[in-house]
Amino acid sequence: MTDPDDNRGNLMRFATVGVEFILTFALPMVGGLLLDFRLGTIPGFTLLGGAAGFALGLYRLIRQARTNRGGDGDGQDAGGH
């Protein structure tokens, strides 16, 4: 039988990662949208901000998954190479 406290901890960890991904994706996109409105270049900077935010969010998500798996998340093996 599983411990309810352990399930609650997993739920909070996954919720935190999800919220972090959404914010990392949304903030550059909103910044691009505001810049587009100011410069009249819709949708250029919105798309650029969305793509950059998605890439950054995905990078952070992968690093978090590696850290949770037991690695140090820096992409290096145990030998330091």
Backbone as a ProteinNet text record, in pm:
[ID]
protein_1_A
[PRIMARY]
MTDPDDNRGNLMRFATVGVEFILTFALPMVGGLLLDFRLGTIPGFTLLGGAAGFALGLYRLIRQARTNRGGDGDGQDAGGH
[TERTIARY]
84.6	0	88.9	47.5	128.6	96.5	193.8	179.6	114	1.9	-63.9	24.9	113.5	204	301.6	346.5	436.4	364.5	239.9	161.1	139.3	115.9	94.5	222.9	336.8	465.2	490.8	459	474	381	259.9	162.6	211.3	263.1	313.5	435.2	521.8	640.2	600.1	506.3	461.9	385.5	306	232.2	329	431.8	531.2	604.1	642.2	710.7	617.9	491.2	395.4	374.5	358.5	339.9	466	581.6	707.3	719.3	681.4	687.6	593.9	472.2	374.7	424.2	475.7	524.6	647.6	736.3	855.3	818	710.8	662.5	583.6	499.3	404.9	468.3	559.6	614.6	688	776.8	838.8	737.2	634.6	533	452	415.1	342.1	430.7	557.7	650.8	660	663.4	664.6	536.7	424	295.2	291.7	338.8	342.6	435.2	548.7	640.8	578.6	505.2	435.9	333.3	256.2	156.2	223.7	335	405	466.2	521	588.7	499.6	382	292	342.3	408.2	467.6	399.8	275.5	206.5	212.3	244	273.2	420.9	510.8	652.8	714.9	713.7	778.3	699.2	569.4	489.2	534.3	549.8	596.2	738.9	823	961.6	969	892.6	889.2	831.9	727.7	669.3	766.7	838.3	936	1050.9	1100.1	1208.9	1162.8	1042.3	989.3	966.7	918	896.9	1029.7	1130.5	1262.2	1321.6	1311.4	1362.9	1285.4	1153.2	1071	1102.3	1121.4	1154.9	1292.1	1387.3	1520.9	1513.5	1439.6	1427.1	1353.5	1253.7	1178.3	1268.2	1351.6	1443.2	1546.9	1600	1696	1631.6	1507.4	1437.5	1415.4	1381.1	1360.7	1490.3	1600.6	1730.7	1767.4	1741.7	1772.3	1689.4	1560.7	1473.7	1510	1569.9	1608.8	1732.2	1804.3	1921.2	2049.1	2045.6	2164.6	2177.4	2287.1	2305.6	2249.2	2201.5	2135	2225.9	2358.3	2447.1	2490.3	2441.2	2470.4	2606.1	2677.8	2809.3	2797.2	2882.7	2881.9	2957.8	2961	3021.7	3170.7	3235.3	3378.5	3414.1	3313.9	3339.8	3378.4	3355.2	3389.7	3275.5
-118.1	0	124.1	227	348.1	445.7	524.4	625.7	750.4	798.8	918.1	1042	1053.7	1169.2	1167.1	1047.4	1034.9	1075.6	1034.7	1072.8	1223.7	1284	1428.8	1503.3	1451.5	1511.3	1502.8	1387.5	1372.4	1466.6	1479.4	1568.3	1712.8	1755.3	1892.3	1914.8	1815.2	1827.7	1840.9	1756.8	1763.3	1891.5	1937.1	2062.7	2180.4	2179.2	2286.1	2288.3	2172.3	2164	2212.3	2176.5	2220.2	2370.1	2427.7	2572.6	2644.8	2593.3	2654.5	2650.9	2539.6	2530.1	2630.9	2641.2	2734.4	2878.1	2914.8	3051.8	3080.2	2982	3000.2	3016.2	2951.4	2962.1	3091.5	3125.4	3236	3374.4	3391.1	3523.5	3582.3	3507.3	3564.3	3588.9	3504	3521.7	3648.9	3673.6	3795.9	3918.3	3906.6	4015.9	4045.8	3940.9	3959.1	4023	3984.7	4043.3	4192.5	4228.2	4370.4	4449.1	4389	4453.8	4467.9	4366	4372.6	4485	4498.4	4606.3	4743.2	4753.5	4882.1	4917.1	4817.5	4840.7	4817.4	4759.2	4730	4618	4519.9	4410.9	4276.8	4276.4	4151	4055.8	3931.6	3847.8	3817.8	3892.2	3859.2	3830.7	3929.3	3910	3815.4	3805.1	3709.5	3567.8	3537.6	3404.2	3378.4	3478.7	3464.6	3441.5	3519.6	3501.6	3366.6	3323	3192	3078.8	3088.9	2984.5	2982.6	3100.7	3107.4	3056.5	3094.5	3048.4	2898.4	2843.7	2699.2	2625.5	2674	2609.6	2615.1	2730.7	2744.7	2656.7	2653.8	2569.1	2421.7	2378.1	2239.2	2204.5	2295.5	2275.2	2257.7	2346.2	2338.6	2211.8	2170.6	2049.4	1926.9	1920.6	1808	1806.6	1923.5	1929.3	1882.3	1921.9	1880	1728.6	1672.2	1527.6	1453.3	1503	1439.7	1447.1	1560.4	1576.5	1480.1	1467.3	1376.6	1231	1200.5	1063.8	1022.3	1118.4	1084.4	1140.8	1198.3	1261.9	1401.1	1468	1603.5	1707.4	1665.1	1755.5	1841.6	1818.8	1903.6	1836.6	1714.8	1647.7	1580.8	1579.5	1514.8	1378.8	1286.7	1156.8	1161.9	1048.1	1045.1	1073.3	1053.3	1078	1223.8	1312	1453.3	1496.9	1412.9	1446.6	1513.6
0	0	0	-73	-85.1	26.6	60.3	163.7	104.4	161.5	106.5	108.2	206.2	211.2	94.5	54.4	-59.5	-188	-204.5	-322.2	-326.2	-211.3	-204.5	-243	-199.8	-236.2	-386	-445.8	-590.5	-664.7	-617.8	-681.3	-677.2	-564.8	-552.7	-642.8	-651	-735.5	-882.1	-927.7	-1067.2	-1095.1	-1000.1	-1018	-1027.4	-946.1	-949.2	-1083	-1132.5	-1261.3	-1372.5	-1366.7	-1467.5	-1467.7	-1350.9	-1340.7	-1387.9	-1351.3	-1394.3	-1546.4	-1608.8	-1754.2	-1819.6	-1769.9	-1827.3	-1814.8	-1698.6	-1680.4	-1766.3	-1776.1	-1857.6	-2004.5	-2046.5	-2183.5	-2204.9	-2109.6	-2128.3	-2113.8	-2021.1	-1996.5	-2118.1	-2185.2	-2305.5	-2417.3	-2424.5	-2527.1	-2502.9	-2379.2	-2345.4	-2367.5	-2333.6	-2360.2	-2509.2	-2590.8	-2736.1	-2786.2	-2727.3	-2765.7	-2733.4	-2615.6	-2579.1	-2670.8	-2704.3	-2796.4	-2935.7	-2978.6	-3107.5	-3110.6	-3004.3	-2999.3	-3004.3	-2934.1	-2930.4	-3066.5	-3136.2	-3263.2	-3385.6	-3364.7	-3475.7	-3565.7	-3507.9	-3586.3	-3561.5	-3521.6	-3487.5	-3606.1	-3593.8	-3477.8	-3457.7	-3516.2	-3516.6	-3381.9	-3293.1	-3162.9	-3072.7	-3094.7	-3017.8	-3048.9	-3176.7	-3215.6	-3169.7	-3182.3	-3138.1	-2986.8	-2911.2	-2766	-2727	-2796.5	-2768.3	-2796.3	-2908.9	-2942.9	-2842.2	-2805.6	-2707.8	-2571.3	-2529.7	-2402.3	-2400.2	-2512	-2520.1	-2510.3	-2583.1	-2578.5	-2437.8	-2373.6	-2237.7	-2139.4	-2153.9	-2066.9	-2084.1	-2208.3	-2234.9	-2177.8	-2192.5	-2136.8	-1985	-1919.8	-1773.1	-1730.9	-1808.6	-1778.4	-1787.9	-1889.7	-1905.4	-1793.4	-1758.6	-1646.3	-1516.3	-1492.9	-1371.5	-1371.3	-1486.1	-1494.9	-1468.9	-1522	-1496.6	-1349.4	-1286.3	-1144.5	-1060.9	-1093.5	-1018.1	-1040.2	-1154.6	-1185	-1107.1	-1052.9	-973.8	-1028.2	-1148.3	-1204	-1147	-1179.7	-1129.7	-1224.8	-1343.3	-1433.7	-1518.8	-1512.7	-1592.6	-1721.8	-1746.5	-1871.2	-1876.1	-1763.7	-1760.6	-1692.9	-1734	-1670.1	-1536.9	-1467.2	-1334.2	-1338	-1453.3	-1464	-1479.9	-1496.7	-1508.6	-1648.9	-1748.7	-1887.6	-1957.5
[MASK]
+++++++++++++++++++++++++++++++++++++++++++++++++++++++++++++++++++++++++++++++++

